[in-house]
Amino acid sequence: MNKEDLKDVLNYGLGSPGETTRVLTSEYMKLRPISSRKDSCRKILTERATSYSMNGFDIIDEALLERVLLKSDGEFALIIFADIFASNNFGVQKRIQLVIENLDIILEVIVENYNKLVDNVDRCNNFDSLILKAKEFINDEIGESIFEVKKVSMVDNVWESAIKSDEKNSEKWRKDGFGAWIYRDEYNKSTAFGWRVFTNQMHNKQLPLHWQNTEQNKDGNIICKVIANGANNVEYKSGCYIATVCYGNINSIEVIKLREFRDTKLSKSFLGRLFIKFYYTVSPSIAKRMVGNDTINKFVRKNILDLFIKFIQ
């Protein structure tokens, strides 16, 4: 079975990770207007444990519940994965082996379904961090090092979320969420390719940004000052783009996929480069009108961008 067929099964099969994600996320979003992220996570997981128990299955006991809540730290996507892991780790050992073997695809299905249903503030934007937490969780629960989890510093962890490009050696060179070149060894330096760890308070995320791209306006939105132009960075005076506004974060999985498509496909052809030029001309003015309009953002995200991303994968 190829990846796409497997992903369809995991997305739409009865009792699949996709179905579980949609059910739990819908319940989660009912609580979010009146509860914090951590309180909402606790309530959903407690109700899930009670439901299992009433059906005669001691799948999530109190100790596991507390371990999951501690590991997740309010990240609901990990709560969903922990529920899927626990239910597949109960009874039939073969099922948990399938979860372990297909971990990345399962997490991808969870994040894609989850991000479609939540508001921008609750979106899961750091996929690499989620994978790391899931692997650590599995190792702890199984009681052995099934996955080799390399302990990394905060700076290294944030660097891993920067955008890789085929144009330069990705070990040392990457792009920030606005597309500006940053150099690994110039962390915390105000140089041509210097970068900093920027904490986005609105989304509670740490982002790798070129030091000139860390300024915020009065609404708390990050201002793009420089972008890449070939091997160098140049001044950029326009605002944010349509995709960034729709997904609420310059480092969201979807925005990264769109930028990768731009860099690896569109930029390689004449027509593609014309489209890029056109997009960067009209996008900022459209994006300004979309800021804060959740209805339009959700419509564009669901009916245009999500479908396009699925098409290019």
N, C-alpha and C positions, 0 to 999 in steps of 0.2 A: 504494500500500500504506500503510495507516494505521500509527500507531506500535505498537499492540498486536500486529498481524500481523507487523510487522518484528521486533519483540522476540521473538516466538515462533520465527521463523526463526533469529535470532541465538542463541537459547537452545538449541534442540533439533535444528537441522540438522546433517548429517554434517560434521564438521570445523569446527563453529561455535564462536564465542567461548565459548558456554556449555559445550559439550563439552570444549573445551581447558581451560577453567577447572576443571572437575570433575576431569579427569585429573591436571593438574599439582598442584592443591590436595591431592588424595589422596596423591600422592607426597610433597608438602611436609610433610603431617601425620605421615607415617611417620618423618621425620627430626627433627621438632621436639623429641621427648623426649630426644634425644641431641645435638642441635646448636643453636647460637644461630640467630637469625633470619637474620643475614647469611651465616653458613656454610651454612645450608639453602638460601638463595637461590642462592649460588654453585654448590653441588652440583647443584641442579635445572637451572640454566641451562647448566652445563657438560655435563651428560648430554644435554640437549636439543640443544646444538651438535654433540655427537658423533653423536647419532642422525641429524641432518640430513646430516652429512658422510658417514656410512656409506651413506646412500641417494643419494649423489652430488650433494648440494646444499650449497653453501657459504653458508648463510643467516645463520648467526651465527659470524662470525670472532672471533678473540681480542680485537681492538680493540673491536668492538661489545660483546662480552661485558663488558669492563671498563667501558665507558661506561654500560651499563645498570646494572651493579652500583653504580657511583658515584652515578648519578641516583636509584636506588631507595632507597638507604640502609637496606636491610633490609625495605622494604615490598613484600611478595610480590605484591600486586595489580598493582603496576607492572611487576614481572617478567613476569607473565602477559600484560599488554598489550604489552610489548616483544616478546615471542615472537610474538604475533598480528600485530603491526605488521611485524616482520622477515619473517615467512613470506608476508605479502601484498605486501611491497615487493620481493619477489624475482621477477624475470621479467616478469610481466604488470602493467603500470603501472595499468590500469583498476581492479584490485582494491584498490590502496592508496588510490585516490581515494575508493572506497566507504567505507573505514575512516575517512578524514578527514571525509567528509560526515556520517557517523553516529557520530562519536566519543562524544558524550554517552550515547547508547543502548548502545553497546558497553561502555563503562565501567560503566554501570548493571547490565548483564547480568553482567559480571565480578564486581562487588562483591556482588551478590545471591547468586550461586552460591558465591563464596568465603566469605562470612560464614556461610552455612549449614553449612559443613564444618569451620570452625576453632573453636578454643576462644576464650573471651572475650579473652584476652591478645593474640591475633593478629588480632583483627577490624580491618577497615578502617572507621574511623568518621568520617574527614574527607574526604568526597567532593569538596568544592571543591578541597582541596589536591591530590588525585589528578588531577583534571582539569588543574590548573595544571602539574603535573609532566609529564603526558602531552603537553600542548601544547608545553612547552619541549623535550621529547624529540623530538617530530615536527619542530619547527623546526630543531633541531640536526642531525637525521639527513637531512632533505631538503635542508638548506643554504640555506633561505630562510624568511622570516617569513610562513608560511602563516597562523599564528594571531598575533594581536596579544596579547602576554603583558605585562600591566602589572606592573612590579616594585613590590611593595608591602612595607611594613614588617611586622615581626613582629606588631605590635599590630593593624594593619589586617587582616592575614591571619587572625588569631584572631577579630577582630570579624566577619568574613565568615561564620564558622561559627555565630554566634549566630542565634537563631530569629526570622525575620521575622513580623510580624503586621499584619493589615489594620486593627487598631484605632488604630495610630499610624503616623506617617511612618517607614518602615523605614530611611531614610538615617541617622536619628539615634536612633530608638528600636527596641530589640529585646528579646528575652527570653533569659535564660540557660537551661541545660538543665533547671532546676527550674521554669521558668516565671516567674521574677522579672523585672520590668522593669529594663533597664539603658540608660543614656544614653551615646552615643558620646563626647561631650566630657567626661564625668566619669570617664574612665579613671584608675585608681589613686587615686581619691578615696573617702573613707569618708562618702559622702553618701547620700541616700535612694535614688538610682539609680546610685550609683558601682559600678564593677566592676573586676576585676583579671584578669590572665592567670594561670590556675592550671595548673600542670604536674602531671598525674596520672602519678606514677612507675610505677604498676602497668601502665598502658597506653601509657606514653611518648607522651602526647598533651597538647596545650595547649588549655585550655578557657576560654571567656569566662564568668566567673561573677560574680554580684553579690558584693560584698566580704564580705557576711555569710554567703555560701554556700561559703566556702573552707575551713571547718574540717573536719578529719577525725577519725574515731574511732580507737580503738586498732587496729582491723583495716584501717585505711587507706581506709575508705569515706567518701565526702564526705557531710557532714551538711547537710540542707536547713534553713535558718533562716527564709527569707522567700520568699513567692510573690506573684504578682500577684493583685490583687482589683480589677477594674475598671481605672482609670487609675493606681492606686497599688499599693504593695507592703505586705503585712501579714505579721505573724509566723506562722510555721507550725511546729508542734511534732511532726508525724508523721515517720516515716522515709521510706525510699525506696519506689518503686512496683514493681509486678509487671513491667512492660515494661522498666524500667531494669535490674532484677536479671537478667532473661532475656538482654538484649542486652549487659550488662556495661558500658555507658557511657551517660551521660545525653545525649551528643551523637551517638549512633549514628544512621545514616540512618533506621532503622526507627522509633526512638523519636521522632525529629523528625516523621516522617510521621504517627504516631499523634497527636502533639500538634497538628499542623496540622489533622487531621481533627476533633479535639476543638474547636479554636478556630473553624474555618470552617464546620463542619457541626453537630456535637452541640450546641454552645452556642447555636445559633440557634432551637432548638425547646424546648418545655416538657419533653417526654419526654427529650430529649437532656440537658438540664440536670439532670433527676432522676437519669439514669444517671451523669453526672459526679459528682454528690454521693454516690451510692451507691458508686461506684468508689473515691473518695478516702476513704470511711469504712472499707471492708473491705480495700483494697489493702495498706496498710502492714503490718498484722498477718500477711497471707499472705506478703508479700515477705520479712519477717523469717525465716520458716521456709524460704524458698527460697534464701537467701544461702548460697553454698558448695556447694549440691547440684546438680552439673552434670547429673545424670541427669534430674531433674525440670525443670530450666531448659531443657534441650535438647528435652524432650518438649513443654513448653508453647510454646516458641519455634517448633518445627517444625509441630506439629499444631493450634495455635490462632492464635498471633499472626501467623506468616508467611502463613497462609491468609487471615486477616482483612485484612492489609495488601494482599494481592493483590486481594481483593474490592473494597476501597475505591478502588483506583487507577483 
